[in-house]
Amino acid sequence: MDTFRLKNLLQIVDAIYSMIGNMLELPKDEDTPQKRVEKIFANMDLNFDGKLTREEFKQGSKNDPWIVQALTMDMNNGEEVISQKA
């Protein structure tokens, strides 16, 4: 897959939220998968075309450690990331 569309990323984030359940207290602007995906796109979709290229995702991930931890299932540091954002 060369690009992520909002719908695709929403499915991924929804699955992650289902797995982590109540393990983390999320900020109000990230407390649902929809809000989190909208925030990801707002920060990463540099050309505002509604898609994330692999390059946009790689660059955006450098500024969003949560997404990297969640996708690798390294949630041990999740509380630290969340508390830094709050």
N, CA and C atoms as an extended XYZ file, in Angstrom:
258
Properties=species:S:1:pos:R:3:atomname:S:1:resname:S:1:resid:I:1 pbc="F F F"
N         0.854       -1.174        0.000 N   MET     1
C         0.000        0.000        0.000 CA  MET     1
C         0.902        1.240        0.000 C   MET     1
N         0.712        2.080       -0.992 N   ASP     2
C         1.539        3.278       -1.098 CA  ASP     2
C         0.940        4.483       -0.395 C   ASP     2
N        -0.359        4.453       -0.162 N   THR     3
C        -1.004        5.566        0.543 CA  THR     3
C        -2.003        5.024        1.555 C   THR     3
N        -2.257        5.832        2.573 N   PHE     4
C        -3.324        5.553        3.535 CA  PHE     4
C        -4.441        6.547        3.274 C   PHE     4
N        -5.632        6.082        3.204 N   ARG     5
C        -6.793        6.965        3.157 CA  ARG     5
C        -7.372        7.003        4.565 C   ARG     5
N        -8.148        8.025        4.838 N   LEU     6
C        -8.721        8.200        6.170 CA  LEU     6
C        -9.443        6.933        6.613 C   LEU     6
N       -10.247        6.349        5.732 N   LYS     7
C       -11.020        5.146        6.068 CA  LYS     7
C       -10.098        3.988        6.463 C   LYS     7
N        -9.003        3.801        5.711 N   ASN     8
C        -8.065        2.715        6.021 CA  ASN     8
C        -7.408        2.918        7.379 C   ASN     8
N        -6.947        4.130        7.611 N   LEU     9
C        -6.273        4.419        8.873 CA  LEU     9
C        -7.253        4.339       10.039 C   LEU     9
N        -8.507        4.718        9.805 N   LEU    10
C        -9.519        4.621       10.855 CA  LEU    10
C        -9.706        3.168       11.284 C   LEU    10
N        -9.701        2.245       10.341 N   GLN    11
C        -9.837        0.827       10.683 CA  GLN    11
C        -8.666        0.362       11.545 C   GLN    11
N        -7.469        0.807       11.206 N   ILE    12
C        -6.279        0.421       11.965 CA  ILE    12
C        -6.326        0.996       13.374 C   ILE    12
N        -6.617        2.287       13.482 N   VAL    13
C        -6.652        2.945       14.793 CA  VAL    13
C        -7.791        2.386       15.635 C   VAL    13
N        -8.918        2.072       15.012 N   ASP    14
C       -10.037        1.476       15.740 CA  ASP    14
C        -9.614        0.139       16.346 C   ASP    14
N        -8.881       -0.663       15.597 N   ALA    15
C        -8.395       -1.948       16.117 CA  ALA    15
C        -7.419       -1.736       17.272 C   ALA    15
N        -6.549       -0.740       17.143 N   ILE    16
C        -5.594       -0.441       18.216 CA  ILE    16
C        -6.335       -0.005       19.469 C   ILE    16
N        -7.315        0.887       19.325 N   TYR    17
C        -8.086        1.345       20.484 CA  TYR    17
C        -8.822        0.179       21.133 C   TYR    17
N        -9.326       -0.749       20.324 N   SER    18
C       -10.017       -1.923       20.877 CA  SER    18
C        -9.066       -2.781       21.699 C   SER    18
N        -7.824       -2.896       21.244 N   MET    19
C        -6.843       -3.722       21.956 CA  MET    19
C        -6.364       -3.069       23.248 C   MET    19
N        -6.153       -1.756       23.229 N   ILE    20
C        -5.612       -1.116       24.428 CA  ILE    20
C        -6.697       -0.787       25.435 C   ILE    20
N        -7.952       -0.767       24.966 N   GLY    21
C        -9.068       -0.557       25.870 CA  GLY    21
C        -8.867        0.605       26.810 C   GLY    21
N        -9.002        0.341       28.082 N   ASN    22
C        -8.883        1.383       29.100 CA  ASN    22
C        -7.489        1.437       29.716 C   ASN    22
N        -6.500        0.876       29.043 N   MET    23
C        -5.142        0.866       29.587 CA  MET    23
C        -4.550        2.265       29.671 C   MET    23
N        -4.995        3.156       28.797 N   LEU    24
C        -4.453        4.511       28.765 CA  LEU    24
C        -5.565        5.534       28.898 C   LEU    24
N        -5.260        6.602       29.579 N   GLU    25
C        -6.193        7.718       29.629 CA  GLU    25
C        -5.809        8.672       28.507 C   GLU    25
N        -6.692        8.771       27.533 N   LEU    26
C        -6.387        9.566       26.345 CA  LEU    26
C        -6.879       11.001       26.500 C   LEU    26
N        -6.171       11.941       25.894 N   PRO    27
C        -6.638       13.329       25.920 CA  PRO    27
C        -7.976       13.451       25.197 C   PRO    27
N        -8.749       14.445       25.544 N   LYS    28
C       -10.090       14.630       24.986 CA  LYS    28
C       -10.072       14.674       23.454 C   LYS    28
N        -9.027       15.276       22.873 N   ASP    29
C        -8.986       15.390       21.410 CA  ASP    29
C        -8.509       14.113       20.716 C   ASP    29
N        -8.291       13.048       21.491 N   GLU    30
C        -7.862       11.761       20.929 CA  GLU    30
C        -8.626       10.592       21.541 C   GLU    30
N        -9.742       10.862       22.205 N   ASP    31
C       -10.405        9.806       22.966 CA  ASP    31
C       -11.293        8.877       22.137 C   ASP    31
N       -11.378        9.105       20.841 N   THR    32
C       -12.060        8.166       19.949 CA  THR    32
C       -11.158        7.923       18.739 C   THR    32
N       -11.320        6.782       18.089 N   PRO    33
C       -10.513        6.537       16.891 CA  PRO    33
C       -10.699        7.628       15.828 C   PRO    33
N       -11.930        8.090       15.648 N   GLN    34
C       -12.206        9.127       14.644 CA  GLN    34
C       -11.424       10.406       14.946 C   GLN    34
N       -11.441       10.840       16.200 N   LYS    35
C       -10.706       12.054       16.577 CA  LYS    35
C        -9.212       11.875       16.363 C   LYS    35
N        -8.714       10.698       16.705 N   ARG    36
C        -7.274       10.455       16.568 CA  ARG    36
C        -6.844       10.467       15.104 C   ARG    36
N        -7.641        9.828       14.247 N   VAL    37
C        -7.319        9.792       12.823 CA  VAL    37
C        -7.397       11.191       12.215 C   VAL    37
N        -8.401       11.959       12.612 N   GLU    38
C        -8.500       13.334       12.112 CA  GLU    38
C        -7.274       14.145       12.520 C   GLU    38
N        -6.806       13.925       13.732 N   LYS    39
C        -5.606       14.625       14.205 CA  LYS    39
C        -4.368       14.167       13.430 C   LYS    39
N        -4.263       12.870       13.178 N   ILE    40
C        -3.143       12.350       12.398 CA  ILE    40
C        -3.129       13.001       11.017 C   ILE    40
N        -4.282       13.021       10.358 N   PHE    41
C        -4.343       13.611        9.025 CA  PHE    41
C        -4.057       15.104        9.060 C   PHE    41
N        -4.546       15.798       10.061 N   ALA    42
C        -4.286       17.236       10.159 CA  ALA    42
C        -2.791       17.512       10.286 C   ALA    42
N        -2.083       16.634       10.985 N   ASN    43
C        -0.649       16.829       11.198 CA  ASN    43
C         0.229       16.247       10.092 C   ASN    43
N        -0.244       15.235        9.395 N   MET    44
C         0.620       14.522        8.451 CA  MET    44
C         0.301       14.752        6.980 C   MET    44
N        -0.934       15.057        6.654 N   ASP    45
C        -1.334       15.207        5.246 CA  ASP    45
C        -0.878       16.571        4.738 C   ASP    45
N         0.382       16.647        4.357 N   LEU    46
C         1.019       17.921        4.032 CA  LEU    46
C         0.421       18.620        2.820 C   LEU    46
N        -0.084       17.856        1.855 N   ASN    47
C        -0.666       18.486        0.671 CA  ASN    47
C        -2.197       18.496        0.701 C   ASN    47
N        -2.784       18.085        1.814 N   PHE    48
C        -4.231       18.140        2.055 CA  PHE    48
C        -5.047       17.445        0.957 C   PHE    48
N        -4.551       16.307        0.480 N   ASP    49
C        -5.279       15.588       -0.559 CA  ASP    49
C        -6.134       14.447       -0.009 C   ASP    49
N        -6.202       14.324        1.315 N   GLY    50
C        -7.013       13.278        1.922 CA  GLY    50
C        -6.351       11.913        1.934 C   GLY    50
N        -5.069       11.878        1.573 N   LYS    51
C        -4.303       10.630        1.578 CA  LYS    51
C        -2.961       10.902        2.238 C   LYS    51
N        -2.422        9.875        2.860 N   LEU    52
C        -1.071        9.962        3.405 CA  LEU    52
C        -0.166        9.089        2.563 C   LEU    52
N         0.838        9.701        1.977 N   THR    53
C         1.831        8.909        1.259 CA  THR    53
C         2.755        8.270        2.285 C   THR    53
N         3.508        7.325        1.823 N   ARG    54
C         4.481        6.678        2.707 CA  ARG    54
C         5.439        7.726        3.281 C   ARG    54
N         5.867        8.676        2.445 N   GLU    55
C         6.797        9.713        2.888 CA  GLU    55
C         6.140       10.650        3.910 C   GLU    55
N         4.886       11.053        3.668 N   GLU    56
C         4.179       11.897        4.634 CA  GLU    56
C         4.053       11.170        5.968 C   GLU    56
N         3.733        9.876        5.908 N   PHE    57
C         3.579        9.099        7.136 CA  PHE    57
C         4.907        8.987        7.876 C   PHE    57
N         5.989        8.721        7.143 N   LYS    58
C         7.305        8.611        7.782 CA  LYS    58
C         7.702        9.928        8.443 C   LYS    58
N         7.516       11.030        7.741 N   GLN    59
C         7.875       12.333        8.301 CA  GLN    59
C         6.982       12.679        9.494 C   GLN    59
N         5.682       12.448        9.354 N   GLY    60
C         4.753       12.754       10.434 CA  GLY    60
C         4.970       11.901       11.663 C   GLY    60
N         5.392       10.656       11.457 N   SER    61
C         5.633        9.752       12.586 CA  SER    61
C         6.768       10.236       13.474 C   SER    61
N         7.695       10.968       12.894 N   LYS    62
C         8.793       11.513       13.689 CA  LYS    62
C         8.284       12.515       14.721 C   LYS    62
N         7.152       13.143       14.428 N   ASN    63
C         6.561       14.119       15.344 CA  ASN    63
C         5.431       13.532       16.174 C   ASN    63
N         5.127       12.258       15.972 N   ASP    64
C         4.001       11.629       16.663 CA  ASP    64
C         4.420       10.258       17.181 C   ASP    64
N         5.131       10.213       18.321 N   PRO    65
C         5.625        8.928       18.825 CA  PRO    65
C         4.517        7.937       19.162 C   PRO    65
N         3.314        8.410       19.470 N   TRP    66
C         2.220        7.504       19.810 CA  TRP    66
C         1.928        6.549       18.664 C   TRP    66
N         1.864        7.077       17.457 N   ILE    67
C         1.490        6.232       16.329 CA  ILE    67
C         2.515        5.129       16.106 C   ILE    67
N         3.769        5.437       16.265 N   VAL    68
C         4.819        4.426       16.106 CA  VAL    68
C         4.694        3.372       17.198 C   VAL    68
N         4.504        3.793       18.434 N   GLN    69
C         4.359        2.840       19.542 CA  GLN    69
C         3.128        1.972       19.353 C   GLN    69
N         2.033        2.585       18.937 N   ALA    70
C         0.796        1.828       18.776 CA  ALA    70
C         0.919        0.801       17.656 C   ALA    70
N         1.519        1.195       16.557 N   LEU    71
C         1.642        0.274       15.432 CA  LEU    71
C         2.623       -0.850       15.708 C   LEU    71
N         3.589       -0.623       16.582 N   THR    72
C         4.528       -1.679       16.946 CA  THR    72
C         4.093       -2.383       18.224 C   THR    72
N         2.972       -1.946       18.779 N   MET    73
C         2.404       -2.479       20.016 CA  MET    73
C         3.349       -2.326       21.193 C   MET    73
N         4.174       -1.295       21.178 N   ASP    74
C         5.050       -0.972       22.300 CA  ASP    74
C         4.337        0.052       23.172 C   ASP    74
N         3.354       -0.410       23.914 N   MET    75
C         2.554        0.498       24.725 CA  MET    75
C         3.145        0.675       26.119 C   MET    75
N         4.321        0.112       26.385 N   ASN    76
C         4.954        0.279       27.690 CA  ASN    76
C         5.247        1.734       27.993 C   ASN    76
N         5.567        2.501       26.966 N   ASN    77
C         5.857        3.913       27.153 CA  ASN    77
C         4.649        4.784       26.868 C   ASN    77
N         3.504        4.193       26.639 N   GLY    78
C         2.308        4.943       26.282 CA  GLY    78
C         1.913        5.991       27.288 C   GLY    78
N         1.999        5.656       28.571 N   GLU    79
C         1.612        6.621       29.590 CA  GLU    79
C         2.520        7.832       29.553 C   GLU    79
N         3.787        7.610       29.298 N   GLU    80
C         4.729        8.717       29.220 CA  GLU    80
C         4.380        9.631       28.049 C   GLU    80
N         4.038        9.052       26.909 N   VAL    81
C         3.683        9.855       25.739 CA  VAL    81
C         2.398       10.617       25.997 C   VAL    81
N         1.395        9.939       26.567 N   ILE    82
C         0.121       10.595       26.835 CA  ILE    82
C         0.306       11.730       27.827 C   ILE    82
N         1.060       11.503       28.888 N   SER    83
C         1.233       12.556       29.884 CA  SER    83
C         2.025       13.720       29.309 C   SER    83
N         2.902       13.463       28.341 N   GLN    84
C         3.626       14.555       27.705 CA  GLN    84
C         2.693       15.400       26.866 C   GLN    84
N         1.682       14.780       26.262 N   LYS    85
C         0.750       15.503       25.412 CA  LYS    85
C        -0.265       16.286       26.221 C   LYS    85
N        -0.603       15.795       27.400 N   ALA    86
C        -1.669       16.414       28.196 CA  ALA    86
C        -1.270       17.761       28.753 C   ALA    86
